[in-house]
């Protein structure tokens, strides 16, 4: 993806974060809808490092995620240490092992899970704006407790969700494996008007 295309996508993400006053549909809104619809989970990454400015941009998009009553209960730990990423993979968040950077979401409590999901989606969008692949994964079983000990996270905090980001292995994004459905349900099966 060229510099001009990335700049345009960052501008579109900026519109999503700081929406302009309502206006009539334009090519810009069509581009933004297309960008949002093409976001797919990517779980395989190359060794190419992630640019520091890209990481800062992703964090900036995440920082503006909405939250109930603007409590902002979710903080992010940026992980680039290979050993920590390997441990996250062992603890169930497999995409973390190969990712260029992993964002561990640390929330106030289990009651903040919805806001945590909003944060995760924003980080995915920030990564996509830079042409990077990403996915959400969770630490499983004793993984959250191990991560808290390893990283000095207070015991009462929730530390389960990670966002793995990296340069996608070509043709790896959007693969559909055995037993998995591709695409999406037809709109008529997804959206209901006025009642179920």
C-alpha positions, -999 to +999 in steps of 0.1 A: +000+000+000+014+034-010+020+063+012-008+083-004-033+054+001-022+050+038-026+087+044-061+087+029-071+057+050-057+074+082-078+103+072-109+080+069-101+065+103-098+101+116-133+107+103-145+076+122-129+089+154-137+126+150-168+125+128-177+157+108-212+171+111-237+150+092-235+156+055-249+141+023-232+108+011-200+114-007-172+094-023-154+098+011-182+081+030-183+053+003-146+049+007-150+047+045-178+021+043-156+000+019-127+003+043-148-008+073-164-037+054-130-051+043-115-055+078-107-092+083-089-111+110-053-118+101-035-144+123-002-150+103+025-124+102+059-118+086+091-109+106+090-073+093+090-049+123+062-024+129+071+012+124+070+032+157+048+059+142+023+032+131+021+020+167+016+055+180-012+061+154-029+028+164-028+038+201-041+073+193-071+057+175-077+034+205-074+063+230-105+078+214-126+047+218-159+054+234-168+041+268-199+041+291-201+075+309-167+082+294-151+062+322-123+051+299-117+018+319-093+002+295-056+008+293-031-008+269+003-025+275+024-025+243+043-057+240+072-062+215+093-085+236+095-118+218+096-139+250+064-123+263+046-127+230+057-164+230+042-168+265+009-152+254+008-177+225+014-206+250-014-192+272-039-195+244-036-163+224-018-180+195-015-151+170+006-132+196+036-154+190+043-141+155+029-106+157+051-076+154+034-059+183+007-071+208-016-048+227-028-063+260-060-046+271-062-041+308-096-031+321-110-020+354-130-051+359-150-078+342-179-053+341-158-033+315-158-061+289-181-042+265-159-011+265-129-034+261-144-047+229-149-012+216-112-005+223-101-037+205-121-028+174-105+007+173-070-008+175-079-032+146-091-002+126-059+018+133-038-012+122-058-016+090-053+021+082-016+014+081-020-016+059-013-040+088-031-073+096-045-078+131-068-100+151-083-102+186-074-132+208-078-141+245-055-155+271-070-187+284-071-208+316-044-195+339-030-171+312-046-139+326-032-145+361+002-154+347+002-122+325-007-101+356+022-115+375+046-112+347+037-076+338+029-062+373-008-057+367-029-054+398-048-086+406-083-069+406-078-058+370-090-077+339-062-087+316-075-112+291-079-097+256-050-090+232-049-074+198-021-089+177-008-067+149+017-074+121+026-074+084+003-101+070+017-131+053+006-127+017-028-143+010-032-154+046-059-129+056-094-140+053-086-177+046-115-200+053-106-233+069-125-265+071-159-261+087-156-223+086-181-201+067-168-173+045-185-140+040-215-129+059-251-139+063-275-122+039-289-089+053-324-104+056-310-130+080-289-105+100-311-074+104-347-074+115-371-045+113-392-035+143-393-070+157-376-104+155 
